[in-house]
Amino acid sequence: MATPQPRRVPGNRGEHFAVLDPATGEAFGEAPDQQPEELDATVGRAQEAWHGWRANPAARTTALLAAADAVEAAGSELAPLLTREQGKPLAESYAEIARTAARLRYFARLDPCPQPISDGRPVRGEVRWRPLGPVAAIVPWNFPLQLASAKFAPALAAGNTMVLKPSPFTPLATRLLGSVISTALPEHVLTIVTGHEPLGARLASHPGIRHVTFTGSVPTGRAVARGAAASLARVTLELGGNDAAILLEDVDVERIADRLFWAAFRNCGQVCMAVKRVYAPARLYSQVVEALAQRAKTTVVGAGLDPGSQLGPVNNAPQLARVERYTAQALADGARAVAGGHRLDRPGYFFAPTILADVPPDSPVVTEEQFGPVLPVVPYGSLDEAVAAANDTGFGLGGSVWGTDLDRAEAAADRLECGTVWINHHAELSLAQPFAGTKESGVGVAGGPWGFYGNLRPFVVHRPEEA
Ligand code: NAD
C-alpha cells in the first residue's frame, strides 16, 4: 500500500508536517519535512563517520551496550510518545522499547568470525568480514521502534553507519529514539531523517548508500528495489503477509482461543505476521467462530494511553478506510459479521474488532492483506484442502497449525510455504532466528547471525604457506 501523505501544518512554509493522534484524529506534534536534496549532506556525514566507526569493534560493542541502557532509561519518555502517534496500548509500547534494547545488546555481542578456506592446495585462504559503508533503512508505522532497531542494531554492530527514515505517520518516537541512542554513539553514526515522498525514494536510490533495508508493503518494496538498482546497492525487503492459521480436528478450541485471538488482533491487527485468516474444520466451525466472536465483543477498545484499553485505534485514516473497504466487500460477498463489522462512533480511527463467518474463500479479505482488526474464519473439509488454501497466496511470511497431537501438527506445519511456522501459537520471534519471507513477502534475511552477516561483505585473503 502506498503511504498517503499526512497533512502539512498550515502556515509553516512546509518545513514541518503535522503528526496526528489516531485516538482523536487531531494533530499533537510536528516533525521536520526534510527535502530529498538535504540527503546528500546527510549521507556525506554518514560516510565520514563510517571511517572511525568501522575501525574499532570493541569500542562499537561498548557504545551499543551503552545505547541499550540509554534506551531503557528513556522508556517512560519514549513509550507515551509512541502510543500517542501509533495508537497501541502503553504496555505494548513499553514492550517495543524493551525489544529495542534487547536487540541492541544481542547484536552488540555478535562478532563476525573469520572462516578458513581449504581446498587442499598449499595456499591458505580466509574469509574475513567487512562492513558495507553508509546504509539506509526505511520503516513503516506499525512497530516504529522495534522495526527501526531490527535495522540499525545489526547494521551498526557490523560497522556500518545508517540513515533511517520512519513513516511520516510515526516520526516522533523514532526521532526521540535517535537522540537517545546518539548520546552513546559518535556523531552521524545513526541519523534519522523525516519527511514525505520522494524522501524515501531518494534515500533508496542514493549513490552513497551501499545497502537499503526496507520494511513495508509489496508495491513500495518493488519501488525501493527499482531505486536501489540505480546504484546497485544491496537490498533487503521485509514485505507484507497473509498468514493462515489452520486448526486441526483435535484442537482444544477453548484452550487456544485467547492465543489465537490475540495473534490476530494484537496492535489492532497491524502486524505483518498476524494471523490474517483462520481455517477451521467444518465440525468445529461454529465453536471456533463463537469463541473468537465472544472475545472480540468483550475486548476493551480505547485510546492507548487509557490504562484499561486492550486494543487501540487503527493508526491512520487511509488505513481505516482500507479496513472498512475490505469488510464492506466481504459483507457484500455474503459474509456475516458475527462481531463488529463497522467503525466505532467516536472521534479517532477506531474499528470494532471484527469476526467474519461464512466468508467466500475468494473474497479479498481472505486473499489479500487487510492489516486491521478483522479476521475471516473459513471452514474446510480435508486437511489437504486447508493446506492448499493456506498456500494459495502470493505471500509467504508465516503460518501456524493448532492441535493437540504435536507430531501431526508439525507434519501439517511442514507443508506451509512460508518463512516461519508456529505450532499452537503465532508471531513470536526469537532475536536469534532468521526472519525471511518467501514469495512476495520478502527478499533477504533479517534476524540472528544470518541477518547480521547480511550487513557485511566477505573479504577473502589468499596467502601461501611459505614466502
Ligand atoms: P508502505 O510501504 O506504505 O511504507 C513503508 C515506508 O516506505 C514508509 O516509511 C514510507 O514513507 C516509505 N515509502 C513510501 N513510498 C516510498 C518510495 N517510493 N520509496 C521509498 N520509500 C517509500 O507501508 P506501510 O503502510 O507504512 O506499512 C504497512 C505494510 O508494511 C504492510 O504491508 C505490512 O505487512 C508491511 N510490514 C512488513 C513487515 C515485515 O517484517 N515483513 C513488518 C511490518 C510491516
Residues whose N, C-alpha, C, O or C-beta is under 5 A from the ligand:
A	BS01	NAD	M1 A2 T3 I138 V139 P140 W141 K165 P166 S167 P168 E197 G200 A201 A204 T215 G216 S217 V218 T220 A223 V224 E238 L239 G240 G241 C272 S441
